[in-house]
Amino acid sequence: MSVLVTRPRERYDVVVAGSGAAGLTTAVAAASAGLSVLVVEKAERLGGTSAVGGGVIWAPGNHLMADAGFTDSADDARAYLAAGSDGRMSGAEIDGYVRAAPEAVRFLTRAGVRMRTLARPDYHPEWAGAARGRGLDQDAFDPRPWPGLAELLRPPTYFPPITMSERDLLAGAAPDPALLAQRRADGVRTMGGALVGRLVVAALGAGVEIVAGSPVTGLDRDGPGWTVTVGDAPVAARSVVLASGGFEWDPALRAEHLAYPVTPISAPSNTGDGLRLGLAAGAAVDEMTAVWGVPVITPPDAVYDGMPSGRMGNVEMTMPGSITVDAAGRRFVNEATNYHDLNRAFDGVAHPTFLVFDRSYAERYPVAGAVAGEAPWITRADDLASLARAVGVDPDGLAGTVAEFNRHARDGEDPEFGRGASPQDRHLGDPAVTPNPCLAPLETPLFHAVPVHAGVLGTAGGLATDADGRVLGRDGAPLEGLFAAGNCAATLFRDLYPGGGATLGSAVVRAHRAGTRIARDLTPART
């Protein structure tokens, strides 16, 4: 089966730039209303960052929660977002998300996306209105009934082909090798790849046309509509949706807008194309310093699309028997807190920063997918002072930090940062370690150190939009027929990260609203 057109037609009702979850959700919503839709993908394969991420969608009050026995209410969700946004999200913005998220989830399930609730707590269970079960995992997706589809999806980076639900049950242990081998042989996709795969199937079923390997190189107002240049082909569109990802892979844009250096681990095609197109069309921007942050470990073989990349390091930082220190050898964060807040802590500390652990940890837990005791890129030493000198950390500082940490960790306590004190912390810890699954002393040589960096799953600032995803001009008024969703648009959460899946939650909720608005505004053209 070929799902791609080799050259687009001259005219569509809607042209969508980007084939991630945001772009495909908008495309399916518009096409389901009878509109002609073209999805344009810059890369040769479909899915963008959505296809390489965890695939979790944070959606309070969704119907799947109740089906799984979790309780939630709109009032609790509003209270939670209000508590966390510190006034930056307006009451209207909070209410809009709380009302729209369940609608988007129902739409996705009707379109064939198969999800289930994760028994994970919100990232700040101490806030009013916090709950479990608001994050939705993707069921495994077998693309074999659609020959050729597997080859068209962007491959995963480093996540193994297990679902997040299956991953949670492992409690840090390695997945079953036989299961992984079978799923890889069958081309089965999980996490974000499963979401994108099912959305591509839904898009094809709704009549969406898709072209890949053809960047949008121009966007110009054409009377009441737009002319979109796809490669070198002009295409007329009544509405345009910019859903082409963030700008985290563009060094100049990172330097101009972000507060501190970051290592991206998303799709390298995210170089700010949609942002530039929107700016040239007169768009305003918002939240340009915001990122979807995560600490990153960068093994030398972590390469994706020919670009140096890395792997999320938050699980390694959470596991007992480790600490994370700065160049002075001092801890600077609760290593078990959520990855977004972990990432913020790297701003302003003395670099370089290292994950430090002992032999017991190395024998029990993988580091960036490798056996920690064998990976040649992990530094080892017989004692802490030698380890510190080898990596450029103050030896006295590291020795003092470890001694103080160990004194309390033996009793499962961390008076300095409270590591393991909350349900969110403990969720990714090792339940076999008591009394605190996130704490154990570092006392068994060899000692190990691996660099850990501030990283991003994507930038979260971009084109300013209204609640329906309409791009706003510099005068604050919508630019007629121009929409944005996903990381191309400014985050709905105003740099808040309420729970696992906030990135995709923001993307699909706004995308669904954009597609619904487009369907309401346009009468299907006769083509």
MARTIBA-296552 format. One record per residue: x, y, z of N, C-alpha, C, O in turn; residue in one letter. Coordinates in steps of 0.2 Angstrom, whole numbers, plus 5000, padded with zeros to 4 digits. Layout:
N
XYZXYZXYZXYZa
...
//
This chain:
527
500449945000500050005000500450065000500950075004m
500350114996500650174996500250234998499650234996s
500350265004499950315006500150385004499850435006v
500650395000500950454998500750474991500750434987l
500650534990500550564983501250594981501550614985v
501350584975502050604972502050674971502550714972t
501450704970501450774968500750804970500250774968r
500650854974499950874976499550904971499850924966p
498950904972498450944967498551014968498951044972r
498251054964498351124964497951164969498051214971e
497451124972496951164977496651114982496551054980r
496651134988496351094993495951144998496151204998y
495551115002495251155007495751175012495751235015d
496151125014496551135020497251105018497251045016v
497751135020498451115019498751115026498751165029v
499051055028499351045035500051035034500250995030v
500451075037501251065037501451035043501451055049a
501650965042501850925048501450865049500850875049g
501750805050501350745050501450715057501350655058s
501550755062501550725069500850725072500350735068g
500750715078500050705081499650765080499050755079a
499950825081499550885080499250895073498650905072a
499750885068499550895061499050845059498550855055g
499150775061498650725059498050725062497450715059l
497950755068497350755072496950815068496350805067t
497250865067496850925063496650895056496050915054t
497050865053496950835046496350785047495850795042a
496350745051495750695052495150735054494550715051v
495150785058494550815060494250855054493650855053a
494650885050494450925045494150875039493650895036a
494550825038494350785032493650745034493250725030a
493650725041492950695043492350735042491850705041s
492450805041491950845039491850855032491350895030a
492150825028492050825021492550875017492450885011g
493050895020493550945017494050905014494250855016l
494350935009494950905005495550925009495650985010s
495950885011496550895015497150865013497150805010v
497750905013498350885011498850895017498850945020l
499150845019499750845024500350845021500550795017v
500750895022501450895019501950885025501950915030v
502450835023502950825028503650835025503750815020e
504050875029504750895026505150835026505550825021k
505150785031505550735031505350675027504750675024a
505750625025505550575021505050525024504650485021e
505050525031504650475035504150515039504250575041r
503550485041503050525044503050525052503350475054l
502850575055502750565062503050615066502850635072g
503650645064503950695067504150675074504250615075g
504250725079504350705086503850665089504050625094t
503250665087502750625090502950545089502750505094s
503150535084503350465082503950435086503950375087a
504350475089504950455093504850465100505350445104v
504350495103504150505110503850455113503650395110g
503650465119503250415124502550405122502250355124g
502250455118501550445116501050455121500450445120g
501150475127500650485133500350555132500650605130v
499650555133499250615132498950635139498650585142i
499150695142498850715148498150745147498150795144w
497650715149496950735147496550725153496250675154a
496450775158496050765164495350755162495050785157p
494950715166494250705165494050665159493450665157g
494550635155494350595150493950525151494050505157n
493550505147493050445148493450385150493150345153h
494050375147494450315149494650305156494750255159l
494750365159494850365167494350325170494450285174m
493650355169493150315173493050245171492950205175a
493150225165493150155163493650115166493550055168d
494250145168494750105172494650115179495150095183a
494150155182494050155189494450215192494450215198g
494650265188494950325191494450375192493950385187f
494450415197493950475198494350535196494850545198t
493950585193494150645192493550695191492950675190d
493650755191493150805190493450865187494050885188s
492950905183493250965180493451015186493951055184a
493151015191493351065197494051045199494451095200d
494150985200494850965202495350985197495851005199d
495250965191495650985186495851055185496351075184a
495251095186495351175186495851195192496251235191r
495651165198496051185204496751165203497251205205a
496951105200497651085199497951135194498551155196y
497651145189498051195184498151265187498651295186l
497651285191497651355194498251355199498551405200a
498251295203498751295208499451295205499951325208a
499551265199500251255196500451315192501051325191g
499951345189500151395184500351465187500551515183s
500251475194500451535197500151595194500451645193d
499551585191499151645188499351655181499051705178g
499751625178499951635171499451605166499351635161r
499151555168498551525164497951565166497751565172m
497551595162496951635164496451585166496451525164s
495951605169495351555170495051535164494851475164g
495051575159494751555153495151495149494851445146a
495851505150496251455147496251395150496251335147e
496151395157496151335161495451295159495451235158i
494951335159494251305158494251275151493951225150d
494551315146494551285139494851225139494651175135g
495451215142495851145142495451095145495351035143y
495151105151494751055155494151035151494050975151v
493851075147493251055143493451025137493150975135r
494051045134494251025127494550955127494550915123a
494950945133495350875133494950815132495050775128a
494350805136493950745135493650745128493550685126p
493450805125493250795119493750775114493550735109e
494350795114494850775110495050695111495150665106a
494950675117495050605118494550565115494650505112v
493950585116493350545112493450545105493350495102r
493650605102493750605095494250555093494250525088f
494850555096495350505094495150435095495350395091l
494850415100494550345101494050335095494150275093t
493650375093493150365088493550355081493350315077r
494150395081494550385075494950325074495250305069a
494950285080495350225080495950225084496350165084g
496150275087496650275092496550235098496050245101v
496950185100496850145106497250165111497850155111r
496950185117497350205123497050175129496550155129m
497450185134497250155141497550205146498150235145r
497250205152497550255157498150225160498250155161t
498550265162499150245166499050265174498750315175l
499250225178499050235185499650275188499850265194a
499850325184500350375187500050435190499550465188r
500350465195500050525198500250585194500750575190p
499950635195500150695192500850715195501050695200d
501150765191501850775193501850815200502450815203y
501350845202501350885208500750855212500250895213h
500850805215500250775219500050815225499550805228p
500550865227500450905233499950965231499750995236e
499850975225499351035223498651015224498450955223w
498251055225497551045225497251015218497451045213a
496850965219496550945213496950885209496750865204g
497550875212497950815209497550755209497150735213a
497750715204497450645203497850595199498450615197a
497650535200498050485196497650465190496950475190r
497950445184497550415179497450465173497050445168g
497650525174497550575168497950565162497850595157r
498550525163498950515157498750455153498550395157g
498650455147498450395143499050365139499350405135l
499050305139499550265135499350245129498750235128d
499750225124499550205118499650125118500150095119q
499050085116499150015115499650005109499650045104d
499949945109500449925104500049925097499449905097a
500349945092500049955085500449905080501049915079f
500049865077500349815072500249845065499649845063d
500649865061500549895055500449845049500349865043p
500549785050500549735045499949735041499949715035r
499349745043498749745039498749805034498349795029p
499249845034499249905029500049895026500449935029w
500149855021500749845019501049915017500749955013p
501749915018502049985017502050035022502450075022g
501550035027501550085032502050085036502350135038l
502350025039502850025043503450065041503850095045a
503650055034504250085032504150165031504650205030e
503550185031503350255030503350295037503450355037l
503350265043503350295049504050305051504550265050l
504250365054504850385057505050325062504650315067r
505650295062505850245067505950275074506050335074p
505850235079506050255086506750275087507150255083p
506850315092507550325093507850275097508250235095t
507750275104507950225108507450185112507650135115y
506850205113506350175116506250105114506150095108f
506250055118506149985116505349975114504950015116p
505149925110504549925108504049895113503749835112p
504049925119503549905124503049975125503250025124i
502549955128502050015130502250045136502650015140t
502050105138502250135144501950095150502250095155m
501350065149501050025154501549965156501649945161s
501749935150502249875151502849905155503149865159e
503149965153503749985156503650005163504049985167r
503050025165502950045172502949975176503249975182d
502749925173502749855177503449825178503549785182l
503949855174504549825175504949855181505449825183l
504749915183505049945189505849945188506249935193a
506049965182506749975181507149915178507649925176g
506749855178507149795175507049795168506749835165a
507449755164507549755157506949715154506649675158a
506649735148506049705145506249635143506849615143p
505749595142505849525139506249525132505949555128d
506849495131507149505125506749465119506749495114p
506449415121506049375116505449425114505249425108a
505149455118504549505116504849555112504549575107l
505349585114505649645110505849615103505749645098l
506149555102506349525096505749515091505749535085a
505249485094504649475090504249535088504149545082q
504249585092503949645090504349685085504049715080r
504949685085505449715080505349675074505349715068r
505349615074505249575068504549585064504549585058a
504049605068503349615065503249685064502749705061d
503749735066503649805064503149835069502949895068g
503049805075502549835079502849895082503449905084v
502349945083502550015086502250025092501650005093r
502550055097502250075103502350145104502650185101t
502050165110502150235112501950285107501450275104m
502350335105502150385100502150355093501750385089g
502550305092502450275085501750245084501550245078g
501450215089500850185089500350235088499850225084a
500350295091499850345090499950375083499350385080l
500550385080500550415074500350355069499950375064v
500450295070500250245065499550245064499250235059g
499150245070498450245070498150305067497650305064r
498450365068498250425065498350425058497850455054l
498850395055498950395048498350345045498150365040v
498250295048497750255046497050285046496650285041v
496950325051496250365051496250415046495750435043a
496850455045496850505040496750475033496350505029a
497050415031496950385025496150365024495850375018l
495850345029495150325029494750385028494150375025g
494950445030494550505029494650535023494350585021a
495150505019495250535012495850595012495950625007g
496250595017496750645017497350615013497450555012v
497650665009498250655005498850675009498850725012e
499350635008499950645011500550655006500650605002i
501050705007501650705003502150715008502150755012v
502750675007503350675011503950695007503950695001a
504450715011505050735008504950805004505350815000g
504450845006504350905003504250965008503650965010s
504750995009504551055014504151105011504151115005p
503751135016503451195014503951255014504251275019v
504051285008504551335007504251405006504651455006t
503551415006503251475005502551475008502151425007g
502351535010501651545013501451615011501751665015l
500951625007500751695005500051695005499651655003d
499751755007499051775007498851774999499151804995r
498251744998498051744991497251754991496851704992d
497051814991496351834992496151814999496451825004g
495551774999495351755005495651685008495551665014p
496151665004496451605006497251615006497451665007g
497551555005498351555005498651514999498351474997w
499251534997499651494992500151464996500551504999t
500251394996500751365000501151334995500951294991v
501851344995502351324991502551254994502951254999t
502451204991502651134993503251114989503151094983v
503851114991504451104987504451164982504651214984g
504251144976504251204971503551214968503451244963d
503051174971502351174968501951224972501851214978a
501651274969501151314972500451274973500251244968p
500251274979499551244981499151294984499351324989v
498551304982498051344984497651314990497451254990a
497551344996497251325001496751375004496951435005a
496151355007495751395010495951415017495851465020r
496251355020496551365027497151325027497251275024s
497651345031498251315032498451305040498251345044v
498651245041498851235048499651215048499851175045v
499951255053500651255054500751205060500551225065l
500951145059501051095064501751055063501750995063a
502251095062502851075059503451065065504051055063s
503251065071503651055076504051125079503851175076g
504451115084504751175087505451195083505551175077g
505851225087506451255084507051235087507651265087f
507051175091507551155095508251135092508751125095e
508151115085508751095081509051155077509551135073w
508851215078509151265075509551305080509351335085d
510251305080510651335085510551405085510551435091p
510451445080510351515080509651535084509651575088a
509151495083508551515086508551495094508351525098l
508951435095509051415102509451475106509251495111r
509951495103510351545106509951615107510051645112a
509551625102509151695103508651685108508451735111e
508351635109507651625113507751595120507351605124h
508151545120508151495126508651525131509151555130l
508451515138508851545143509451505144509951535147a
509551445142510151405144510251355139509751335135y
510851335138511051285133510651215134510551195140p
510451185129510051125129510251075124510551095119v
510151005125510250955120509650925118509250895122t
509450935112508850905109508850835108509350805106p
508350795109508250725108507650715104507350655104i
507350755100506750755096506950735089507550725088s
506550745084506650735077507050795075506850855076a
507650785072508150835069507850875064508150935062p
507250865061506950905056506550965060506351005056s
506550965066506251025070506751085070507051095075n
506751125064507151185064506851245063507151295061t
506151245065505851315066505551335059505351395058g
505351285055505151305048504451345049504351395046d
503951315053503351335054503351405057502951455056g
503751415062503851475065504051535060503751585061l
504551515056504751565051504251585046504151645045r
503851535044503251545039502751595043502551635039l
502551575049502151615052502351685053501951735052g
502951695055503251765056503151805050503051865050l
503351775044503351805038502651825036502551875032a
502151785038501451805037501151855042500551875041a
501551875046501351935051501151905058500751945061g
501351845060501051815066501451845072502051865071a
501151845078501451855084501751795087501451745085a
502151795092502451745095502351745103502151805105v
502351695106502251695114502651635117502851585114d
502851645123503151595127503851565124503951505124e
504251615121504751585117505351565121505751525118m
505351575127505851545131505651475134506151435137t
505051455133504851385136505051325132505151325126a
505251275136505351215133505051155136504751165142v
504951095133504751035136505451005138505750965135w
505651015145506350995147506350925150505850895152g
506950895149507150835152507850825152508250845148v
508150795158508850785158509050735153508750685152p
509650735150509850695145510550665146511050705148v
510650605144511250575144511450555137511050535133i
512150575135512250575128512850525127513450545126t
512650455126513150405124513450425117513150455113p
514050405116514350425109514050395103514050425098p
513650345104513350305099512550335098512250305094d
512450385102511750415102511650455096511750515097a
511550435090511450465084510750455081510550395080v
510450505078509750495075509750545069509850605070y
509550515064509550555057510250585056510250635053d
510750555058511450575057511650635061512150665060g
511250645066511350705071511550675078511150625080m
512050705082512150675089511550695093511250745092p
511350645097510750645101510850625108511450625110s
510350595111510450575118509850535120509350525116g
509750525127509250485129509050515136509450545140r
508350515137508150535144508550505150508650445150m
508750545154509150515160508750525167509050515172g
508150535167507750545173507650485177507750485183n
507550425174507550365177508150345181508150325187v
508750355177509350345180509450385186509750365191e
509250445186509350495192508950475197509150495203m
508350445196507850425201508150365205507950355211t
508450315202508550255205509050255211509450295211m
508950215216509350215222510050195221510150155217p
510450235225511150215224511550265219512050255217g
511250325218511550375214511350445216510850455220s
511750485214511650565215511850595209512250575205i
511650655208511850705203512150765206511850795210t
512750775203513150835206513450885201513450865195v
513550945203513850995199514650985199514950945202d
514951035196515751035196516051045203516551025204a
515651075208515951075215515751015219515951005224a
515450965215515350895219514750905223514650855227g
514350955222513750965227513050945223513050955217r
512650915226511950895224511650965223511751015227r
511150965218510851035217510051025216509751075214f
509750965217509050945215508850885218509250845220v
508250875219507950815221507950775214507550785210n
508350725214508450685208507850645205507850625200e
507350635210506750595208506150635206505650615205a
506250705206505650745204505550735197505950705193t
504950765194504750755187505350785182505650835184n
505350755176505950775172505950845170506450875169y
505350875169505350945167505650995173506051035171h
505450975179505751015184506451005186506851045187d
506650935185507350915185507750965180508250985182l
507450965174507851005169507951075171508551105170n
507451105174507551175176508151185181508451245181r
508251135185508751145190509451145187509951175191a
509551135181510251135178510451205176511051225175f
509951255176510051325174510451355180510151355186d
511051385179511351415184511851375189512151405193g
511851315188512351275192513051275189513151285183v
513551255193514251245190514251185186514251135188a
514451195180514451135175515251125174515651165175h
515351055173514951005170514550975176514750975182p
514050935175513650895180513650825178513650805172t
513650785183513750715183513250675187513050695192f
513050615184512650565188513250515191513650495187l
513250515197513750475201513450415204512850425208v
513650355204513350295207513950245208514550245206f
513750195212514250145214514150075211513750075206d
514550025212514449965209513849925210513549895205r
513549935216512849905217512349925212511949885209s
512349995211511950025206512049995199511649975195y
512749995197512949975190512749905189512549885183a
512749865194512549795193511749785192511549735190e
511349835195510649825195510249865190509749835187r
510549915188510149965183510549985177511149995177y
510249985171510550005165510650085165510250115168p
511050105161511150175161511150195153511550175149v
510650235151510550255144510550185140510850185134a
510250135142510150075139510750025139510749975136g
511350045142511950005142512049975149511750005154a
512449925149512649895156513149935159513749945156v
512949975164513450025167514150005168514550045167a
514249945170514849915172515349905166515949885167g
515049905160515349885154515449945149515949945145e
515049995149515050045144515650085144515850115150a
516050085139516750125139516650195140517150225142p
516150225139516050295140515850325147515750385148w
515750275151515650285158516350285162516650235162i
516450335166517050345170517050305176516550305179t
517550265178517550225184518250235188518750255185r
518150225194518750235199518650195205518050175207a
519250175208519150135214518950175220518650145225d
519050245220518750285226518450345223518650365217d
518150385227517750445225518250505223518150535218l
518850505227519250555225519550555218519650595214a
519750485216520050475210519550485204519650515199s
518850465206518350475201518250555200518150575194l
518250595205518150665205518650695200518550735196a
519350675202519850705198519850685190519950725186r
519550625189519550605182519050635178519150645172a
518550665181517950695177517950775179517550805176v
518450795183518450875184518050895189517750955188g
517850855194517450875199517850885206518350855206v
517650935210518050945216518050885220517450865223d
518650855222518650795226518350805233517950755235p
518550855236518250865243517550875243517150845248d
517250915238516550925238516150865237515650845240g
516450815232516050755231516150705237515550675239l
516650705240516750665246516250685252515950645255a
516250745253515750775258515050765256514650745261g
514850775250514150765248513950695249513450675251t
514450645246514250575247514150555254513750515256v
514650575258514650555266513950585269513650545272a
513750645267513150665270512550635267512050615271e
512550625261511950585258511950515261511350495262f
512450475261512450415264512150405271511850365273n
512350455275512150455282511450455283511150415287r
511050485278510350485279510050435274509450405276h
510350415268510050375264509950305267509550265265a
510350285271510350215274509650205278509350155279r
509350265280508750265284508150285279507650295281d
508350295272507850305268507550385268507050395266g
508050425270507850495271508350545267508950525266e
508050595265508450645261508250715264507850755261d
508550735269508350805272508450865268508150915269p
508950855264509150915260508650925254508450985253e
508450875251508050885245507350845245506950855241f
507250805250506650765250506550715245505950695243g
507050685242507050635237506650575239506750545245r
506150555236505750495237505150515242504850465245g
505050575244504550595249503850595246503350595250a
503750595239503050605236502950545232503350505230s
502250535231502050475226502350485219502550435216p
502450545217502750555210503450535210503650495206q
503850545215504550525216504550455216504950425212d
504150425220504250345221504050305215504150245214r
503650335211503350305205503850265201503750215198h
504450305199504950275195505550245199506050225196l
505450245206505950205210505950135209505550105206g
506350105213506450025213506050005219506250015225d
505449975218505049955224505349895228505149885234p
505849865226506249815230506649845235506949815239a
506749915235507249945239506749985244506350025243v
506849965251506549995256506950025261507550005262t
506750075265506050105265505850155260505350175259p
506350175256506250225251506550205244507150185244n
506150195239506350165233506750205229507050185224p
506950265231507350315227508050325231508450355228c
508150295236508750305240509050245242508750195245l
509750245241510250195244510950225244511050275240a
511350215249511950245250512450225244512350165241p
512950265242513450245237514050225241514350275244l
514250165242514750145246515150085243515650065247e
514950055238515349995235515750015229515450025224t
516450015229516850025223516649965218516449915220p
516749985212516950045209516450095209515850085209l
516650155209516250215208516250235201516750235197f
515650265199515550275192515250355191514950375195h
515450385185515150445184515050455176515450425172a
514450485174514250495168513950565167513550585171v
514150605162513950675161513150665160512850625157p
512750715163512050725162511950795160512250845164v
511550815155511450885153510750905153510250865154h
510650965153509950995152509750975144510150985140a
509150955143508950935137508250955135507850985140g
507950945129507250955128506950905123507350875119v
506350885125505950845120505650895115505450865109l
505750955115505551005110505451075114505351075120g
505451125109505351195112504551195113504151165109t
504351245117503651245119503451315117502851335119a
503851365115503551425113503551435105503851395102g
503151475103503051485096502451535094502351585097g
502151515089501651565086501051575091500851525094l
500851635092500251645097499651625093499551645087a
499251595097498551575094498051585099498151605105t
497351585097496851585101496651515103496951475102d
496051515107495851445110495751395104495751335105a
495551415098495451375093495951365088495951335083d
496551385090497151375086497251425081497751415076g
496851475080496951525075497551565077497651595082r
498051575072498651615073498451685074498051715070v
498751715079498651795080499151835077499751815077l
498951885074499351935071499651985076499451975082g
500152025074500452065079499952115082500152145088r
499352125079498852165082498352135087497952155090d
498552065088498052025092497451995089497151955092g
497352015082496751985079496951925075497551915073a
496551875074496751815070496851825063496551875060p
497351795061497551795053497051745050497151685051l
496651775046496051725043496351665040496751675035e
496151605042496251545038496951515040497151465037g
497351545045497951525047497951495054497751535059l
498151435055498051395061498751365063499151355059f
498851355070499451325072499351275078498851285082a
499751225078499651175084500251135085500751135080a
500351105090500951065092501451115094501351175096g
502051095094502651135096502751195092503251235094n
502451195086502551255082502151315085502351375084c
501651305089501251355093501451365100501751315103a
501351415103501551425110501151385115500551365113a
501451355120501151305124500551335127500451395130t
500051295128499451305131499551315139499151355142l
500051285141500151275149500551335151500751335157f
500851385147501251435150501851415153501951445159r
502151365151502751335154502651295160503151275163d
502051285161501851235167501851165163501751155157l
502151115167502151045165501751005170501950975175y
501050995169500650965174500650895176500550875181p
500850855170500950785171501250755165501250785160g
501450685165501650655160501150655154500650635155g
501450675148500950685142500750755141500250765137g
500950805145500750875144500950895137500550935134a
501450875134501650895127501150875122500950915118t
501050815122500550785117499850805119499450815115l
499650815125499050845127498950905124498350925121g
499350955125499351025122499251015115498851055112s
499650975112499650965104498950945102498650975097a
498650885104498050855101497450895103496950905099v
497450925109496850965111496851025107496251045104v
497351065106497351125101497151105094496851135090r
497451045092497351025085496651005084496351015079a
496350965089495650955088495251015087494751015083h
495351065092494951125091495051155085494651185082r
495651155082495851195076495451155070495151185066a
495451085070495151055065494351065065494051065060g
494151065071493351075072493251145070492651155067t
493651195071493451265069493551275062493051305059r
494051245059494051245051493451215048493151235043i
493251155051492651115048492051165049491651165044a
491951205054491451245055491451305050490951325048r
492051325049492151395045492051375038491851425034d
492251325035492251305028491751265026491551215029l
491451275020491051235016491451195011491851225007t
491451125011491851085007491851115000491251124997p
492451124997492451144990492351084985492451034987a
492051104979491951054974492551054970492751094966r
492950994971493550984967493550924963494050914959t
//
